[in-house]
Amino acid sequence: MLFRLPDAKSVVDNPDAQALKDLAAEMPNAKPTRYGNLNVQTEVVNRSKGSTFIVTDEPDGQNQAITRDEGERWAEAQDEYIAEQEMVIVDGYIGNDPEFRVAARLYIEAANANIAGMQQQLYFSPEDEELEPELTVIYTPNLKAEGYPDDRLIAVDLEQGVTRVLNSDYFGESKKGGLRMWNKLVYDRGGIPLHAGCKIIPTERGKRVGLIVGLSGTGKTTTTFTRQNGSLPVQDDFVAWMPDGRVYATENGCFAKTFGLNPEDEPTIYGAVTQPDSYLENVSQHGDEVDFYDTNYTSNGRATFPFSVIEAASADEIDEAHFLLILNKNENIVPAVAKLEGPQAAAFFMLGETTGTSAGGADEAGKFLRVPGTNPFFPMPHDLQGNRFLELLAEHPLEVYVMNTGRVGGPEDDERSRKVRIKHSSAIVKGIAEGTIGWERDPDFGYLVASAVPGIDELEILQPHRLYSEQRREDEYRALVERFKAERVEFLQKFPSLSEEIISAVA
C-alpha cells in the first residue's frame, strides 16, 4: 500500500553521509571524539517496550495494542507537528538481494540528524534509483505522547507498513521500527525472521555458514565478529530463513554495544567504532576521550558503523546455513554448549532463555527471561515462530545448539561459579564448524553435551553436573533440574497453537 508522507516546513531529501554528519554536529548533545566521529548523549537510553503498541482492532493477546481510531488520532497529531518542522528523508533497502530486498524510508526531525546518519549506514543504498518504500518510519523525537508510558509512543501499523515514533531520541527505535514490520513480511512469505548474526567460517570441509540467535546484549555481535580460521561476519542483527533454505541478510552495517569494548578481546568491532565514519550513542566521554567501561550514564552505550570499514563477507555468498546457535546468557546449570536434536531444537528456540540486559531497559536488566526465538520484535503470536521453525528445520536440516555466554554454577559474586569466556565461546564455534567436538548424552535433559572441545580444558563449564558434584552441591543441582523441566513445560503450554511435539521435547 502506497503511503504519502505528511508535509513539513522543509525537507532535506536523502542527503549524503557527510551532509548528515554536518547536521548532526550542530546538535547541542553531540560531541566530537578524538577519532573524528560524533558521540550523542540521548535522553532515552534504551528501547521503550512499554510504550510500543500494534495498531489494530483485533489484538492478538500477546502484543500491546491500540485501536485504529487511537492510532489515527496520534497520526494526525504527529502530522500537524511535522508541518512546522524541518525533516530529513533517508531511503534505502532492508536486504540487498534484488529478489528479496524491501524498500524502506525514515522520515525524521532534522534536529536529530544523528539518527538519520546512523540509519543510512544500516540501509543498503538505493544508489541512483527511485524507490517506493514498502515500510516507513515517521520519527518525531521531540513530540510527547501524553497519557502513554513516559509520554512516549511507538505505534506500529503492520497493515499500512508504517511505524510512528513519538518522544524517543534513541536510535534503536528507528532501526527496529523497520525490522519489526519486516518480520511480518518474512513470515507472510513462508519464512521465519531470525534475530541473528551470520558469519562464514572456512574449514577443511568447506565454508560453514553459522547463524547466531540471541537477545540484545547476550553476545550476538561478539560471537558474530570473533574470528575463527579467518571467519568473516555477514550480518549482525536479523536474517530471513526462507522456505527454499536460503538465508537473506538485512543490513549494511552494525549497531553494536560498546560496554567493555577493547582491542584485545574484540579487535574488529573496536577498530570499526574508533574511526571517523562511526556514530557513537551514549558512550561516556571526557574531553575528546571516550571510556567504554564507564557506565555511570548507562551500560547501554552503542555505536553504528558501515560494513565497508571492516573486512566482511558478502551476503551473496550465502546459499544455506549449516548451524544455528541459540545464545543463553545464564548462570546455573546450562552448559557452555549443548547440541539439540529434532523438536528439541524448536523447543529451546521457543524458550529463548537468557538473562536480560540494559538493552531492554531497567525492567529486563539482570532478570531471567524467556523470549521466544529471543526475538522481542516478532509482531505476531509467538506460536507461529515455533511451528514455522520446526517446519523449516524438517525441510532444511541444520545443526542447532544452545550456547551459554554467561556463567556455570552461580552468579558472578559466587566464587564457586565459572565464567564462560569469549575464548571458550570462540573455541566452541570453531569446533562446531570443524566438527571436532566430542559429544555424549546428558542424562537429565536429553541433549548432547561436549565431552571434549579443542582449546578448552575446563570440563566443568561443558558439563555443569561435574562442577556441582565436585563442590558437593548435588542436591542443589537436582533441584535446578526439576525446576527447569517443570518451568519449561509450563511456559510452552501457554502458547495454544504450539505443536505438541515441541512441548513434549522438554517434558
Summary of the structure (lengths in Angstrom):
residues: 507
radius of gyration: 22.4
end to end distance: 44.9
largest distance: 70.8
contacts: 1790
relative contact order: 0.12
helix: 31%
strand: 27%
